[in-house]
Amino acid sequence: MATTDRQARVTWQGALTTGSGEVELASSLAGTFPVTWASRVEAPEGRTSPEELLAAAHAACYAMAFSHSLAQDGTPPQRLHVQATVSLGPKDGGGIQVNASHLEVTGVVPGLDAAAFQAAAEKAEQGCPISNAVRGNLEITVRGTLEE
């Protein structure tokens, strides 16, 4: 597989706490989104944050990795729904850091019971490129639930 590059751009104006910016998804041209300090640490109010963008990347990447892993194991999913929650918190010694990404996945996968689905969910996390990029720098958890 060839190396793939993707780009995003940000234009920021002003100081950290009073300024604002725009995040442009430049490779896909999927959109431009407002970002502020308040959208990181207070209410989003229609704006995004680096942590939300990381959560989106992690959820999408993990869904693809899990789908692939299930198919390779002979139990392709009918549907997966993934939610990633990325947490920003205090850093030892001062400042802040991203400290966790919690993945919650529900799915319809014929041939798996709840225990097998959870085991497969945990295994698939190891094959997610975004997980592999952040592993060791933040806590990653996976909770899998089969849909009825």
Backbone as a chain_set.jsonl record, in Angstrom:
{"seq": "MATTDRQARVTWQGALTTGSGEVELASSLAGTFPVTWASRVEAPEGRTSPEELLAAAHAACYAMAFSHSLAQDGTPPQRLHVQATVSLGPKDGGGIQVNASHLEVTGVVPGLDAAAFQAAAEKAEQGCPISNAVRGNLEITVRGTLEE", "coords": {"N": [[0.834, -1.168, 0.0], [0.511, 2.223, -0.784], [2.021, 5.161, 0.641], [0.001, 7.55, 2.243], [-1.008, 10.885, 2.355], [-2.718, 13.391, 4.195], [-4.327, 16.562, 4.594], [-4.973, 19.263, 6.824], [-5.924, 22.568, 7.583], [-5.411, 25.493, 9.576], [-6.497, 28.676, 10.438], [-5.742, 31.135, 12.683], [-6.695, 33.763, 14.826], [-5.781, 36.251, 17.08], [-5.349, 36.149, 20.716], [-4.878, 33.218, 22.798], [-7.088, 32.639, 24.671], [-9.036, 34.49, 23.973], [-9.141, 34.609, 21.282], [-9.921, 33.256, 17.985], [-10.486, 30.672, 15.536], [-10.391, 28.928, 12.376], [-10.838, 25.674, 11.235], [-9.889, 23.921, 8.475], [-10.773, 21.229, 6.499], [-8.693, 20.245, 4.411], [-7.792, 18.338, 2.494], [-10.016, 16.761, 1.784], [-11.89, 18.659, 1.298], [-14.171, 18.833, 2.793], [-15.202, 20.645, 4.555], [-15.182, 23.683, 6.555], [-14.567, 24.631, 9.83], [-15.436, 26.366, 12.809], [-13.278, 27.171, 15.582], [-12.406, 27.562, 18.992], [-10.841, 28.543, 22.103], [-12.698, 28.325, 24.165], [-14.388, 26.386, 23.094], [-12.951, 24.144, 23.569], [-12.675, 23.875, 26.361], [-14.994, 24.656, 27.593], [-18.38, 25.098, 26.771], [-19.215, 23.74, 23.585], [-20.898, 25.095, 21.712], [-21.548, 25.103, 18.906], [-19.058, 25.062, 17.78], [-15.935, 23.436, 17.01], [-13.252, 21.362, 18.337], [-9.765, 20.507, 18.83], [-9.768, 18.11, 20.242], [-12.297, 17.009, 19.728], [-12.027, 16.587, 16.998], [-9.988, 14.695, 17.037], [-11.387, 12.655, 18.346], [-13.303, 12.087, 16.376], [-11.646, 11.152, 14.316], [-10.55, 8.899, 15.598], [-12.838, 7.321, 16.12], [-13.813, 6.806, 13.493], [-11.619, 5.521, 12.307], [-11.309, 3.296, 13.996], [-13.788, 1.992, 13.608], [-13.519, 1.137, 10.959], [-11.263, -0.541, 11.216], [-12.265, -2.485, 12.985], [-14.398, -3.559, 11.526], [-12.968, -4.708, 9.408], [-11.366, -6.57, 10.803], [-13.331, -8.266, 11.908], [-14.47, -9.321, 9.535], [-12.243, -10.66, 8.468], [-12.08, -12.67, 10.35], [-14.205, -14.196, 9.678], [-16.739, -13.373, 10.418], [-18.382, -11.111, 9.332], [-19.564, -7.791, 10.002], [-22.974, -6.666, 10.209], [-23.673, -4.151, 10.949], [-21.979, -1.501, 12.564], [-21.659, 0.751, 15.25], [-19.844, 3.369, 16.398], [-18.631, 5.24, 19.086], [-16.383, 7.646, 20.089], [-14.864, 9.029, 22.888], [-12.942, 11.591, 23.747], [-10.769, 12.747, 26.2], [-9.745, 15.693, 27.822], [-7.472, 16.955, 30.107], [-5.853, 17.964, 33.23], [-2.282, 18.249, 33.227], [0.462, 16.591, 34.693], [2.653, 18.597, 36.488], [1.76, 20.905, 35.4], [-0.251, 22.71, 33.02], [-2.208, 21.303, 30.293], [-3.458, 18.217, 28.903], [-4.317, 15.735, 26.435], [-5.746, 12.926, 27.724], [-7.126, 10.524, 27.494], [-8.896, 8.191, 25.411], [-11.923, 6.893, 24.907], [-13.488, 4.2, 23.547], [-16.623, 3.212, 22.446], [-18.503, 0.669, 21.217], [-21.239, -0.548, 19.428], [-22.97, -3.21, 17.863], [-24.234, -5.229, 15.144], [-23.651, -8.425, 14.638], [-23.799, -11.319, 13.215], [-23.396, -14.589, 14.532], [-21.735, -14.125, 16.684], [-21.46, -14.066, 20.237], [-22.022, -12.061, 23.219], [-19.618, -12.027, 24.762], [-17.693, -12.865, 22.893], [-17.935, -10.797, 21.066], [-17.01, -8.595, 22.57], [-14.355, -9.437, 23.006], [-13.443, -9.51, 20.358], [-13.73, -6.808, 19.758], [-11.803, -5.613, 21.4], [-9.49, -6.803, 20.363], [-9.487, -5.734, 17.761], [-8.912, -3.077, 18.216], [-6.176, -3.007, 18.438], [-5.356, -3.027, 15.827], [-5.988, -0.6, 14.761], [-4.977, 2.247, 13.096], [-5.025, 4.916, 14.179], [-5.295, 4.42, 16.922], [-2.855, 3.117, 17.227], [-1.146, 5.24, 16.77], [-1.505, 6.889, 18.978], [-1.282, 5.298, 21.185], [0.174, 4.569, 24.324], [0.573, 7.171, 24.921], [-1.806, 8.039, 25.872], [-4.68, 6.848, 27.669], [-6.463, 4.151, 26.353], [-9.593, 2.774, 26.01], [-11.952, 0.128, 25.414], [-15.28, -0.681, 24.884], [-17.548, -3.065, 24.094], [-20.76, -3.813, 22.799], [-23.242, -6.003, 21.873], [-25.938, -5.479, 19.651], [-29.381, -6.052, 20.119]], "CA": [[0.0, 0.0, 0.0], [1.263, 3.463, -0.881], [1.877, 6.134, 1.716], [-1.049, 8.515, 1.98], [-0.954, 12.109, 3.148], [-3.931, 14.189, 4.263], [-4.024, 17.875, 5.146], [-5.937, 20.176, 7.419], [-5.321, 23.881, 7.793], [-6.053, 26.348, 10.572], [-6.18, 30.097, 10.526], [-6.05, 31.579, 14.037], [-6.544, 35.195, 15.042], [-5.901, 36.694, 18.453], [-4.74, 35.412, 21.814], [-5.451, 31.892, 23.035], [-8.396, 32.575, 25.332], [-10.007, 35.413, 23.382], [-9.082, 34.51, 19.827], [-10.721, 32.218, 17.339], [-9.895, 30.173, 14.312], [-11.154, 28.044, 11.5], [-10.171, 24.45, 10.815], [-10.317, 23.524, 7.129], [-10.406, 19.878, 6.073], [-8.174, 20.659, 3.121], [-7.68, 17.242, 1.52], [-11.332, 16.309, 1.332], [-12.753, 19.82, 1.07], [-15.437, 18.502, 3.445], [-15.758, 21.771, 5.276], [-14.405, 24.555, 7.419], [-15.265, 24.62, 11.104], [-14.891, 27.308, 13.783], [-12.644, 26.605, 16.775], [-11.98, 28.544, 19.99], [-10.432, 27.971, 23.387], [-13.911, 27.964, 24.903], [-14.942, 25.13, 22.57], [-12.143, 23.063, 24.132], [-12.753, 23.726, 27.811], [-16.322, 25.027, 28.064], [-19.413, 24.567, 25.887], [-18.843, 23.856, 22.175], [-21.717, 26.126, 21.092], [-21.453, 25.096, 17.448], [-17.658, 25.082, 17.342], [-15.244, 22.177, 17.253], [-12.001, 21.436, 19.087], [-8.84, 19.452, 18.427], [-10.149, 16.845, 20.88], [-13.427, 16.463, 18.978], [-11.499, 16.095, 15.725], [-9.297, 13.444, 17.356], [-12.429, 11.655, 18.604], [-13.866, 11.702, 15.073], [-10.644, 10.334, 13.628], [-10.423, 7.616, 16.287], [-14.064, 6.546, 15.895], [-13.866, 6.349, 12.097], [-10.528, 4.564, 12.09], [-11.614, 2.069, 14.729], [-14.902, 1.308, 12.94], [-12.97, 0.443, 9.787], [-10.391, -1.627, 11.678], [-13.1, -3.534, 13.57], [-15.1, -4.197, 10.409], [-11.991, -5.542, 8.698], [-10.98, -7.68, 11.676], [-14.465, -9.205, 11.96], [-14.574, -9.994, 8.23], [-11.133, -11.612, 8.363], [-12.369, -13.787, 11.242], [-15.357, -14.934, 9.154], [-18.0, -12.875, 10.986], [-18.51, -9.708, 8.945], [-20.666, -7.118, 10.695], [-24.043, -6.017, 9.449], [-23.621, -2.735, 11.301], [-21.235, -1.088, 13.747], [-21.803, 2.159, 15.637], [-18.723, 3.654, 17.295], [-18.504, 6.567, 19.688], [-15.117, 7.882, 20.786], [-14.882, 10.167, 23.8], [-11.572, 12.005, 24.042], [-10.756, 13.567, 27.411], [-8.687, 16.681, 28.027], [-7.387, 17.191, 31.539], [-4.605, 18.548, 33.706], [-1.016, 17.545, 33.012], [1.371, 16.664, 35.836], [3.63, 19.655, 36.321], [1.109, 22.102, 34.867], [-0.764, 22.646, 31.656], [-3.26, 20.328, 30.007], [-3.113, 17.197, 27.911], [-5.3, 14.706, 26.125], [-5.319, 11.811, 28.565], [-7.85, 9.272, 27.266], [-9.879, 8.018, 24.342], [-12.765, 5.758, 25.252], [-14.264, 3.725, 22.411], [-17.808, 2.405, 22.726], [-18.999, 0.148, 19.946], [-22.368, -1.467, 19.402], [-23.027, -3.764, 16.53], [-24.989, -6.418, 14.756], [-22.671, -9.341, 14.062], [-24.278, -12.7, 13.325], [-22.405, -15.607, 14.861], [-20.972, -13.783, 17.885], [-22.176, -13.744, 21.47], [-21.53, -10.828, 23.834], [-18.211, -12.173, 25.164], [-16.879, -12.914, 21.68], [-17.953, -9.458, 20.486], [-16.09, -7.771, 23.363], [-12.989, -9.878, 22.712], [-13.127, -9.052, 19.002], [-13.614, -5.347, 19.827], [-10.497, -5.314, 21.99], [-8.472, -7.218, 19.395], [-9.493, -4.819, 16.625], [-8.289, -1.809, 18.616], [-4.739, -3.13, 18.191], [-5.117, -2.827, 14.4], [-6.46, 0.737, 14.364], [-3.83, 3.146, 12.961], [-5.077, 6.048, 15.102], [-4.923, 3.86, 18.228], [-1.42, 2.853, 17.217], [-0.443, 6.524, 16.811], [-1.626, 7.538, 20.293], [-1.058, 4.326, 22.272], [1.331, 4.881, 25.152], [0.48, 8.573, 25.303], [-3.084, 8.23, 26.543], [-5.408, 5.62, 27.962], [-7.472, 3.747, 25.373], [-10.474, 1.707, 26.48], [-12.922, -0.348, 24.427], [-16.425, -1.397, 25.424], [-18.366, -3.552, 23.011], [-22.085, -4.319, 23.153], [-24.037, -6.482, 20.74], [-27.326, -5.007, 19.578], [-30.391, -7.142, 20.126]], "C": [[0.888, 1.243, 0.0], [1.04, 4.33, 0.355], [0.832, 7.165, 1.304], [-0.887, 9.705, 2.908], [-2.306, 12.8, 3.098], [-3.587, 15.504, 4.939], [-5.24, 18.537, 5.766], [-5.19, 21.483, 7.64], [-6.107, 24.632, 8.858], [-5.562, 27.773, 10.381], [-6.655, 30.548, 11.901], [-5.806, 33.076, 14.139], [-6.723, 35.505, 16.514], [-5.192, 35.801, 19.445], [-5.498, 34.108, 22.056], [-6.876, 31.957, 23.576], [-9.447, 33.492, 24.727], [-10.062, 35.328, 21.867], [-10.006, 33.434, 19.288], [-10.037, 31.805, 16.056], [-10.885, 29.373, 13.502], [-10.273, 26.876, 11.099], [-10.752, 24.068, 9.461], [-9.848, 22.101, 6.863], [-9.981, 19.995, 4.61], [-8.121, 19.535, 2.086], [-9.021, 16.861, 0.93], [-12.235, 17.445, 0.887], [-14.129, 19.609, 1.704], [-16.007, 19.657, 4.258], [-14.735, 22.543, 6.068], [-15.224, 24.756, 8.686], [-14.625, 25.596, 12.087], [-14.327, 26.579, 15.003], [-12.218, 27.755, 17.687], [-11.481, 27.804, 21.222], [-11.654, 27.504, 24.17], [-14.512, 26.657, 24.393], [-14.145, 23.924, 23.045], [-12.479, 22.806, 25.59], [-14.097, 24.122, 28.405], [-17.338, 24.388, 27.121], [-19.003, 24.754, 24.42], [-19.602, 24.954, 21.425], [-21.499, 26.234, 19.582], [-20.046, 25.146, 16.888], [-17.018, 23.736, 17.669], [-14.002, 22.425, 18.1], [-11.058, 20.369, 18.556], [-9.227, 18.092, 19.017], [-11.335, 16.203, 20.171], [-12.954, 15.899, 17.636], [-10.728, 14.791, 15.93], [-10.308, 12.335, 17.624], [-13.051, 11.172, 17.297], [-12.911, 10.792, 14.316], [-10.543, 8.948, 14.26], [-11.643, 6.739, 16.037], [-14.116, 5.981, 14.48], [-12.819, 5.281, 11.817], [-10.845, 3.228, 12.757], [-12.761, 1.303, 14.075], [-14.404, 0.524, 11.729], [-12.103, -0.738, 10.197], [-11.209, -2.79, 12.23], [-13.855, -4.279, 12.474], [-14.176, -5.159, 9.665], [-11.612, -6.777, 9.511], [-12.093, -8.73, 11.762], [-14.592, -9.992, 10.658], [-13.466, -11.02, 8.062], [-11.357, -12.837, 9.238], [-13.615, -14.566, 10.823], [-16.699, -14.511, 9.722], [-18.173, -11.404, 10.616], [-19.716, -9.055, 9.625], [-21.751, -6.675, 9.719], [-24.002, -4.524, 9.697], [-22.764, -2.574, 12.548], [-21.519, 0.392, 13.995], [-20.729, 2.419, 16.685], [-18.809, 5.092, 17.791], [-17.164, 6.63, 20.394], [-15.285, 9.128, 21.639], [-13.442, 10.46, 24.191], [-11.611, 12.996, 25.198], [-9.517, 14.447, 27.475], [-8.651, 16.978, 29.516], [-6.047, 17.762, 31.934], [-3.416, 17.631, 33.451], [-0.167, 17.681, 34.271], [2.421, 17.731, 35.554], [3.054, 20.931, 35.735], [0.703, 21.944, 33.423], [-1.874, 21.615, 31.529], [-2.753, 19.333, 28.98], [-4.335, 16.352, 27.6], [-4.846, 13.478, 26.897], [-6.059, 10.509, 28.313], [-8.688, 9.354, 25.999], [-10.632, 6.739, 24.647], [-13.639, 5.415, 24.048], [-15.423, 2.883, 22.9], [-18.374, 1.979, 21.39], [-20.188, -0.764, 20.197], [-22.442, -2.008, 17.989], [-23.954, -4.947, 16.396], [-24.002, -7.3, 14.003], [-23.174, -10.767, 14.251], [-23.123, -13.656, 13.631], [-21.567, -15.3, 16.075], [-21.906, -13.589, 19.071], [-21.5, -12.518, 22.091], [-20.051, -10.908, 24.199], [-17.29, -12.182, 23.946], [-16.822, -11.544, 21.006], [-16.988, -8.545, 21.241], [-14.639, -8.144, 23.069], [-12.55, -9.4, 21.328], [-12.934, -7.542, 18.972], [-12.253, -4.937, 20.379], [-9.37, -5.675, 21.032], [-8.361, -6.215, 18.256], [-8.829, -3.488, 16.963], [-6.792, -1.834, 18.334], [-4.379, -2.885, 16.722], [-5.562, -1.475, 13.878], [-5.258, 1.681, 14.272], [-3.857, 4.367, 13.893], [-4.752, 5.57, 16.519], [-3.415, 3.652, 18.293], [-0.603, 4.142, 17.293], [-0.448, 7.131, 18.212], [-1.342, 6.602, 21.465], [0.236, 4.655, 23.015], [1.342, 6.327, 25.607], [-0.822, 8.898, 26.016], [-3.74, 6.882, 26.753], [-6.431, 5.367, 26.853], [-8.278, 2.611, 25.986], [-11.461, 1.362, 25.378], [-14.03, -1.087, 25.163], [-17.33, -1.764, 24.25], [-19.671, -4.141, 23.505], [-22.79, -4.758, 21.896], [-25.433, -5.878, 20.797], [-28.236, -6.219, 19.545], [-31.109, -7.204, 18.821]], "O": [[1.895, 1.297, 0.706], [0.008, 4.241, 1.02], [0.792, 7.595, 0.151], [-0.657, 9.544, 4.106], [-2.968, 12.792, 2.061], [-2.669, 15.567, 5.757], [-6.369, 18.39, 5.298], [-3.979, 21.495, 7.856], [-7.311, 24.432, 9.02], [-4.372, 28.026, 10.189], [-7.822, 30.37, 12.251], [-4.826, 33.593, 13.602], [-7.698, 35.077, 17.131], [-4.527, 34.832, 19.078], [-6.617, 33.926, 21.576], [-7.783, 31.375, 22.98], [-10.64, 33.287, 24.95], [-10.943, 35.917, 21.242], [-10.76, 32.796, 20.023], [-9.139, 32.482, 15.555], [-12.038, 29.174, 13.884], [-9.127, 27.049, 10.684], [-11.965, 23.91, 9.32], [-8.661, 21.801, 6.988], [-10.795, 19.862, 3.697], [-8.386, 19.776, 0.908], [-9.147, 16.664, -0.278], [-13.224, 17.228, 0.186], [-15.13, 20.135, 1.219], [-17.187, 19.638, 4.61], [-13.589, 22.124, 6.232], [-16.425, 25.018, 8.626], [-13.399, 25.65, 12.192], [-14.82, 25.524, 15.404], [-11.733, 28.786, 17.221], [-11.675, 26.596, 21.363], [-11.649, 26.425, 24.763], [-15.085, 25.898, 25.174], [-14.618, 22.793, 22.934], [-12.561, 21.654, 26.015], [-14.317, 23.94, 29.603], [-17.16, 23.239, 26.717], [-18.497, 25.814, 24.054], [-19.022, 25.66, 20.6], [-21.29, 27.326, 19.053], [-19.852, 25.258, 15.677], [-17.517, 22.992, 18.513], [-13.737, 23.55, 18.525], [-11.499, 19.425, 17.902], [-9.04, 17.055, 18.381], [-11.378, 14.981, 20.025], [-13.43, 14.853, 17.196], [-10.802, 13.887, 15.097], [-10.116, 11.202, 17.183], [-13.297, 9.977, 17.131], [-13.323, 9.782, 13.744], [-10.459, 7.943, 13.555], [-11.505, 5.545, 15.772], [-14.429, 4.806, 14.292], [-13.099, 4.27, 11.174], [-10.671, 2.166, 12.16], [-12.708, 0.075, 13.996], [-14.819, -0.613, 11.501], [-12.19, -1.813, 9.603], [-10.887, -3.951, 11.976], [-13.935, -5.507, 12.503], [-14.562, -6.281, 9.338], [-11.545, -7.886, 8.981], [-11.83, -9.931, 11.697], [-14.8, -11.204, 10.685], [-13.707, -12.124, 7.573], [-10.881, -13.925, 8.914], [-14.038, -15.487, 11.523], [-17.696, -15.207, 9.535], [-18.118, -10.539, 11.49], [-20.757, -9.688, 9.802], [-21.479, -6.353, 8.563], [-24.257, -3.724, 8.797], [-22.811, -3.394, 13.464], [-21.608, 1.182, 13.055], [-20.702, 1.772, 17.732], [-19.03, 6.026, 17.02], [-16.846, 5.763, 21.208], [-15.785, 10.153, 21.174], [-12.802, 9.668, 24.883], [-12.38, 13.957, 25.184], [-8.399, 14.002, 27.216], [-9.693, 17.226, 30.123], [-5.197, 18.018, 31.08], [-3.537, 16.406, 33.46], [-0.086, 18.763, 34.852], [3.011, 17.748, 34.474], [3.763, 21.926, 35.585], [1.265, 21.126, 32.694], [-2.406, 21.122, 32.524], [-1.764, 19.569, 28.287], [-5.268, 16.264, 28.399], [-3.708, 13.033, 26.753], [-5.671, 9.476, 28.858], [-9.124, 10.425, 25.579], [-10.064, 5.648, 24.646], [-14.43, 6.238, 23.589], [-15.235, 1.948, 23.679], [-18.687, 2.81, 20.537], [-20.149, -1.638, 21.063], [-22.03, -1.348, 17.035], [-24.388, -5.564, 17.369], [-23.574, -6.981, 12.894], [-22.999, -11.357, 15.317], [-22.033, -13.546, 13.07], [-20.752, -16.131, 16.477], [-22.993, -13.027, 18.939], [-20.521, -12.003, 21.55], [-19.308, -9.954, 23.968], [-16.223, -11.57, 23.972], [-15.794, -11.167, 20.443], [-16.229, -7.801, 20.62], [-13.791, -7.267, 22.902], [-11.421, -8.94, 21.152], [-12.074, -7.042, 18.247], [-11.628, -4.009, 19.867], [-8.399, -4.929, 20.907], [-7.254, -5.881, 17.831], [-8.247, -2.844, 16.09], [-6.201, -0.799, 18.025], [-3.231, -2.571, 16.408], [-5.516, -1.23, 12.673], [-4.58, 1.898, 15.276], [-2.801, 4.804, 14.351], [-4.013, 6.24, 17.241], [-2.779, 3.973, 19.297], [0.509, 4.139, 17.822], [0.503, 7.813, 18.593], [-1.181, 7.051, 22.6], [1.255, 4.977, 22.404], [2.034, 6.679, 26.562], [-0.926, 9.923, 26.69], [-3.398, 5.898, 26.097], [-7.173, 6.27, 26.467], [-7.717, 1.609, 26.428], [-11.769, 2.188, 24.519], [-13.773, -1.993, 25.957], [-17.81, -0.899, 23.517], [-19.702, -4.872, 24.495], [-22.926, -3.98, 20.952], [-26.034, -5.78, 21.868], [-27.888, -7.269, 19.006], [-31.986, -8.049, 18.638]]}, "num_chains": 1, "name": "protein.A"}
